Amino acid sequence: AGLVGVSRDVTEERRAKAALAESTQRLQLALATGGLGIVEWDLVAGTMRLDAGAEGLTRGLLPAGRPLRADGPERAAWLARIQPEDQARRLAQVAAAMAGEAENFSGDYRVRLPAAAGERPDGKVVFVD
């Protein structure tokens, strides 16, 4: 019977993990404080994923935590809520980004959100960027 062991210095790995945890915590605080959310769009897979902040901003129209098809019903429902005078411009921005013609993907547009308690039945229009 014998014992074989391997040891290695994991100091840098632990420092990196601690720094990542701190950075993640700071990002979450900044997102929550600013009322922001994150949408990740995987152009290769054709899917989108939202965090809880982004789901809240869409009032649940785009659910968080699971991949959504970029050409699926949830996104179609969201696009249908974009104000008509903003739709063509927003879709052109998306197309330019997907074609690699735009380095940054940004630009505000107006969306009519579903009504929340105490709001008009037709919801309210908000600016999204």
C-alpha positions in Angstrom: 0.0 0.0 0.0 1.3 3.4 -0.9 0.2 7.0 -1.3 1.0 9.3 -4.1 0.2 13.0 -3.8 0.5 16.0 -6.0 0.7 19.6 -4.7 0.6 22.8 -6.6 0.5 26.5 -5.8 -3.1 27.7 -6.2 -2.6 31.2 -4.8 -3.1 33.0 -8.2 -6.2 30.8 -9.0 -7.8 31.8 -5.7 -6.9 35.4 -6.2 -8.5 35.3 -9.7 -11.6 33.6 -8.4 -12.0 36.2 -5.6 -11.5 39.1 -8.1 -14.1 37.6 -10.4 -16.6 37.2 -7.6 -16.0 40.8 -6.5 -16.3 42.1 -10.1 -19.5 40.1 -10.6 -21.0 41.4 -7.4 -20.2 45.0 -8.4 -21.7 44.5 -11.8 -24.9 43.1 -10.3 -25.1 46.1 -7.9 -24.6 48.5 -10.8 -27.3 46.8 -12.9 -29.8 46.7 -10.1 -29.1 50.3 -9.1 -29.4 51.6 -12.7 -32.5 49.5 -13.4 -30.6 47.8 -16.2 -30.6 44.3 -17.7 -28.4 42.2 -20.0 -29.4 40.5 -23.2 -27.0 38.1 -24.8 -27.5 37.3 -28.5 -25.8 34.3 -29.9 -25.8 35.0 -33.6 -24.4 31.6 -34.5 -27.0 29.6 -32.5 -29.7 32.1 -33.3 -30.7 32.4 -29.6 -31.1 35.2 -27.0 -30.7 35.0 -23.3 -31.9 37.6 -20.8 -31.0 38.1 -17.1 -33.6 38.9 -14.5 -33.1 42.7 -14.9 -33.9 42.5 -18.7 -36.9 40.3 -18.0 -38.2 42.9 -15.6 -37.7 45.7 -18.1 -39.8 43.7 -20.6 -42.4 42.9 -17.9 -42.0 39.3 -18.6 -42.6 39.4 -22.4 -39.0 38.0 -22.8 -38.4 35.5 -20.0 -35.0 35.2 -18.3 -32.8 32.2 -17.8 -33.5 30.1 -20.9 -32.5 30.5 -24.5 -35.1 32.2 -26.7 -35.1 31.7 -30.4 -34.2 35.0 -32.1 -36.9 34.2 -34.6 -39.3 32.7 -32.0 -42.7 33.8 -30.7 -41.4 35.8 -27.7 -39.2 38.0 -29.8 -42.0 38.4 -32.4 -44.3 39.6 -29.6 -41.6 42.1 -28.5 -41.0 43.4 -32.0 -44.8 43.9 -32.4 -44.7 46.2 -29.4 -42.1 48.6 -30.9 -43.8 51.8 -31.9 -44.5 51.8 -35.7 -42.4 54.9 -36.4 -39.4 53.2 -34.7 -39.7 49.7 -36.2 -37.8 50.1 -39.5 -34.9 52.0 -37.9 -34.6 49.4 -35.1 -34.7 46.4 -37.5 -32.1 48.1 -39.7 -29.8 48.6 -36.7 -30.2 44.9 -35.8 -29.5 43.8 -39.4 -26.4 46.0 -39.6 -25.0 44.6 -36.4 -25.7 41.0 -37.5 -24.0 41.7 -40.8 -20.9 43.0 -39.0 -21.4 46.5 -40.5 -21.8 48.2 -37.1 -19.1 48.0 -34.4 -21.6 49.0 -31.7 -25.2 48.0 -31.3 -27.1 50.8 -29.7 -30.0 53.1 -30.3 -33.1 53.9 -28.4 -36.6 53.0 -29.5 -40.1 53.1 -28.0 -42.0 50.0 -26.9 -45.6 49.7 -25.5 -45.3 47.5 -22.4 -48.2 45.5 -21.1 -50.3 47.2 -18.4 -49.2 46.9 -14.8 -51.5 47.4 -11.8 -52.8 51.0 -11.8 -51.8 51.8 -15.4 -53.9 52.5 -18.4 -55.3 49.2 -19.9 -53.2 49.7 -23.1 -50.0 49.8 -21.1 -47.4 52.5 -21.3 -44.8 53.5 -23.8 -41.1 53.5 -22.6 -37.8 54.2 -24.3 -35.4 51.3 -24.5 -31.7 51.4 -25.5 
